Amino acid sequence: MDAKPHIAIQNLTMAYGDIVIQRDLDFTIQCGDIFIIMGASGCGKSTLLRHLVGLKPPSRGDVEYAGESFWNADVQRREGMMRRFGVLFQSGALWSSMTLAENIGLPLTEYTHLTRHDIREIVALKLALVGLAGFEGYYPHEISGGMQKRAGLARAMALDPEILFFDEPSAGLDPISSRHLDDLILELRDSLGATIVMVTHELPSIFAVGTNSVFLDVETKTMLAVGAPRTLLEESPNPQIRTFLTRGETT
Amino acid sequence: MSNPRQNRIHFSYPNSDTLLLTLRGAWSLHDGLMTFTETEKAISVTPNIKKLTFDVQQITHWDSSLVTFVLRILSYCSSRHIDVDRTHLPDGVQRLVSLATSVPERQDARRKVIHEAWLARIGKKVVVTFEGGREMVAFIGEAAQAFLALLTGKARFRRSDFLLIIQECGAQALPIVSLISFLVGLILAFVGAVQLQQFGAQIYVANLVGLGMAREMGAMMTGIIMGGRTGASFAAQLGTMRVNQEIDAMTTLGLSPMEFLVLPRMLALSLMMPLLCLYADVLGILGGMVVGVTMLDLGFIEYCHQTQATLSLMDFFVGLVKSVVFGILVAIAGCLRGMQSGNSSAAVGIAATSAVVTSIVFIVVSDSILTVIYDVLGV
């Protein structure tokens, strides 16, 4: 992997009104990283993700993609940058009035000049990649939660994005499905060469796939450490991080 | 590059039984997918081809378009027993191809489209309609049971919920009810004035507006407004609660959704409807008065006298009874459609629409029946 910064979070402060969620976040994510955002519940992991994908403007600071300012760019430019992202939301967020094929096909119809036949073929490919071949005609509420998540992943990949964002991909999945999803994410990173940013607090996932990570603390309202999860576990002097990464089971 | 799609592929035959595909340039979804016809032709012109191989050294960029292309070749060649050598493809493409082919398509996954005979379709529709009727009757029965429980003091619901609903479907509906009923009074007066003026009988506009509003239009307009406003909101709210499993949560706790959700709504609406109706009557008469005084040269006192002489308390009472019936029906329609709602955002939308349609049908049908009954009773 070529180690050049892909995403740079600069002095980011996030707040809802007067309530500060996290302040002074400052770290970079390299190309090809599987970057984990971790921390206790309510520390602002998902909020950070919303800032990164353009759903919520920061109260201070900026995010840079490949050296280009995201939040200072004009709306059109920002939308152009957002098109290079794929986002998998916590519960899939598939559009419930559309079939899986229409869900995945919509970004393709809107942003490419492909014919309907070609789109059908791309959709079939994306569904096959996540192990859902043949489920084109199903509506989201007709398939299980794990399948919805995989279909959400297929939609996130529709436009071959450079960066994939995952909000708790394995939440609500059994250990085996969750493991399969991790494998899938690794495989996709390796073959597509995408950068992956993942919010999760599933320890097995964190250690299995994470190449780098940031730990957000809920009390001091800022980040405590950046580094590969395993390195943090072995070397971090901070008791909070160690407790988190060991589920509080060892001293 | 005038046509980026043309120069991306080149065919050559290094051996008599081998086809070499030289791929070059950028393979991007934004330039469209590669057409397959040339490849198909290249394979089929030489019937003794046994092997297909790739040269990808000159590819500058690739994405799903290349993977799709390779998958097409694979499926085409496997049906013709041609061996495809994938080893020269980019690493990522090889992995994606094997990932896409690793989970075979589930046999039962694909839907079969079954065409039914028209008679069967009609039959199904009839069955569904009857089923809907049965559900409605069951719902009304359950609501009546809940009401009985309330009378015996056994029904449980939160008082704060009840008061909140009263506020939502009472006070907060005042602005729209004011506007609509005032304008309806105005319209009634206009329509009457044109005819009555010909006979110099414009004073009877007061009778027309007074009777029209009190006996009919006050209750009817309030009913329709509340159907569109509150009935739809009941359906959307209960439907969303069903989607979020909030209703299931209530049931598992042994709380009856009928008592907790439906009963307070029905009570609130049937209490507020007569009040709103009375208010609409007054505003409608006021609307008629504006037309009478400003356009027909009737005096203010004169108009009031005429209205007072025409209207008996019975006329108002007749309208109020109607409005109570409409209130109950709108609440039933809204709650029924909400509780029946399916499990998706689209289903909630359908529930809200259907609540409004059902309310209006209920209102108009019950209004006709009540009018006939009043006629028979002579009130």
Boltz contact constraints between the chains, C-beta under 6 A:
constraints:
  - contact:
      token1: [A, 96]
      token2: [B, 344]
      max_distance: 6.0
  - contact:
      token1: [A, 96]
      token2: [B, 345]
      max_distance: 6.0
  - contact:
      token1: [A, 96]
      token2: [B, 346]
      max_distance: 6.0
  - contact:
      token1: [A, 97]
      token2: [B, 346]
      max_distance: 6.0
  - contact:
      token1: [A, 112]
      token2: [B, 29]
      max_distance: 6.0
  - contact:
      token1: [A, 112]
      token2: [B, 30]
      max_distance: 6.0
  - contact:
      token1: [A, 114]
      token2: [B, 32]
      max_distance: 6.0
  - contact:
      token1: [A, 118]
      token2: [B, 33]
      max_distance: 6.0
  - contact:
      token1: [A, 121]
      token2: [B, 68]
      max_distance: 6.0
  - contact:
      token1: [A, 122]
      token2: [B, 64]
      max_distance: 6.0
  - contact:
      token1: [A, 122]
      token2: [B, 68]
      max_distance: 6.0
  - contact:
      token1: [A, 125]
      token2: [B, 68]
      max_distance: 6.0
  - contact:
      token1: [A, 125]
      token2: [B, 100]
      max_distance: 6.0
  - contact:
      token1: [A, 128]
      token2: [B, 100]
      max_distance: 6.0
  - contact:
      token1: [A, 129]
      token2: [B, 99]
      max_distance: 6.0
  - contact:
      token1: [A, 129]
      token2: [B, 100]
      max_distance: 6.0
  - contact:
      token1: [A, 131]
      token2: [B, 103]
      max_distance: 6.0
  - contact:
      token1: [A, 133]
      token2: [B, 105]
      max_distance: 6.0
  - contact:
      token1: [A, 134]
      token2: [B, 105]
      max_distance: 6.0
  - contact:
      token1: [A, 134]
      token2: [B, 106]
      max_distance: 6.0
  - contact:
      token1: [A, 134]
      token2: [B, 109]
      max_distance: 6.0
  - contact:
      token1: [A, 134]
      token2: [B, 110]
      max_distance: 6.0
  - contact:
      token1: [A, 135]
      token2: [B, 109]
      max_distance: 6.0
  - contact:
      token1: [A, 137]
      token2: [B, 111]
      max_distance: 6.0
  - contact:
      token1: [A, 141]
      token2: [B, 343]
      max_distance: 6.0
  - contact:
      token1: [A, 141]
      token2: [B, 344]
      max_distance: 6.0
  - contact:
      token1: [A, 160]
      token2: [B, 63]
      max_distance: 6.0
  - contact:
      token1: [A, 160]
      token2: [B, 64]
      max_distance: 6.0
  - contact:
      token1: [A, 187]
      token2: [B, 99]
      max_distance: 6.0
  - contact:
      token1: [A, 191]
      token2: [B, 92]
      max_distance: 6.0
  - contact:
      token1: [A, 191]
      token2: [B, 95]
      max_distance: 6.0
  - contact:
      token1: [A, 191]
      token2: [B, 96]
      max_distance: 6.0
